[in-house]
Amino acid sequence: MKVVVQRVKEARVTNHTIDNHINRGYCLLVGVGKDSTERDVEAIAKKIVNARLFEDENSKLNLNIQQVAGQILSVSQFTLYADVKKGNRPGFSNSMPPDRAEALYNQFNDTLETYGIDVLTGEFGSDMTVDITNDGPVTLIYESQDGKML
């Protein structure tokens, strides 16, 4: 599982059926690989919730999302597992099939919510527009395999 975490001032995801918006917090681009497991969901969710990516009164990155009452906008992003080694067209065989990926994506979001964080989402498998006002910019990539952070 791979998750791109962007600290944002605000973020919005829209399409023909949804319009979800958050203020201060994280915009997460969530990729579920063909070998992703529930252990990866737990490992990455815990790491993201505890990450100290917000500034304290001394301008040091010492505060986590809970300490700043931040929100999360989580957007599925199967293209994070694109294979671009050959040719000009990416291959997606490293992504988990949609039916299984959606279950892990939903479990990931549910796990984040167990930490008391307000989590809004995009629409899984849908074409969406994502607007992000990156703060910093602070952008990190979290990746787990077999429940171990890479």
Residue pairs with C-beta under 8 A, 6 or more apart in sequence:
1 30
1 31
1 32
1 33
1 36
1 40
1 41
1 44
1 104
1 108
1 143
1 144
1 145
2 30
2 31
2 33
2 80
2 81
2 141
2 142
2 143
3 28
3 29
3 30
3 31
3 44
3 48
3 141
3 142
3 143
4 28
4 29
4 77
4 80
4 139
4 140
4 141
5 26
5 27
5 28
5 48
5 51
5 53
5 139
5 140
5 141
5 142
6 26
6 27
6 28
6 29
6 132
6 134
6 137
6 138
6 139
7 25
7 26
7 53
7 54
7 134
7 135
7 136
7 137
7 138
7 139
8 22
8 24
8 25
8 26
8 27
8 73
8 132
8 133
8 134
8 135
9 23
9 24
9 133
9 134
9 135
10 21
10 22
10 23
10 24
10 133
11 21
11 22
11 25
11 27
11 73
11 130
11 131
11 132
11 133
12 19
12 20
12 21
12 22
12 73
12 130
12 131
13 19
13 20
13 73
13 75
13 120
13 121
13 122
13 128
13 129
13 130
13 131
14 20
14 128
14 129
14 131
15 122
15 123
15 126
15 127
15 128
15 129
17 123
17 126
18 122
18 123
18 128
20 73
20 120
20 121
20 122
21 73
21 120
22 71
22 72
22 73
22 118
22 120
23 71
24 68
24 69
24 70
24 71
24 135
25 65
25 68
25 70
25 71
25 72
25 73
26 48
26 53
26 65
26 70
26 71
26 72
26 73
27 72
27 73
27 75
27 130
27 132
28 48
28 72
28 73
28 74
28 75
29 75
29 77
29 80
30 74
30 75
30 76
30 77
30 80
30 105
30 108
31 76
31 77
31 78
31 79
31 80
31 81
31 95
32 76
32 78
32 81
32 95
32 96
32 100
32 101
32 104
32 105
33 81
33 94
33 95
33 96
34 81
34 93
34 94
34 95
34 96
34 97
35 96
35 145
35 146
36 96
36 101
36 104
36 144
37 104
37 146
37 147
38 104
38 107
39 144
39 146
39 147
40 104
40 144
40 145
40 146
40 147
41 104
41 107
41 108
41 111
42 111
42 147
43 144
43 147
43 148
43 149
44 108
44 142
44 143
44 144
44 149
45 108
45 111
45 112
45 115
47 142
47 144
47 149
48 65
48 112
48 142
49 64
49 65
49 66
49 112
49 115
49 117
50 64
51 64
51 65
51 140
52 61
52 62
52 63
52 64
53 61
53 63
53 64
53 65
53 138
53 140
54 61
54 62
54 63
54 64
54 65
54 67
54 68
54 70
55 61
55 62
55 63
56 62
56 63
61 138
65 72
65 117
66 115
66 116
66 117
70 117
71 117
71 118
71 119
71 120
72 112
72 117
72 118
72 119
72 120
73 119
73 120
73 121
73 122
74 105
74 108
74 109
74 112
74 119
74 120
74 121
74 122
75 121
75 122
75 128
75 130
76 101
76 102
76 105
76 121
76 122
76 124
76 125
78 92
78 95
78 98
78 101
79 90
79 92
79 95
81 92
81 94
81 95
82 90
82 91
82 92
82 94
82 95
83 90
83 91
83 92
83 93
83 94
84 90
84 91
95 101
96 104
98 124
98 125
101 124
102 124
102 125
105 124
106 124
109 119
109 121
112 119
113 119
122 128
122 130
142 149
143 149
143 150
144 150
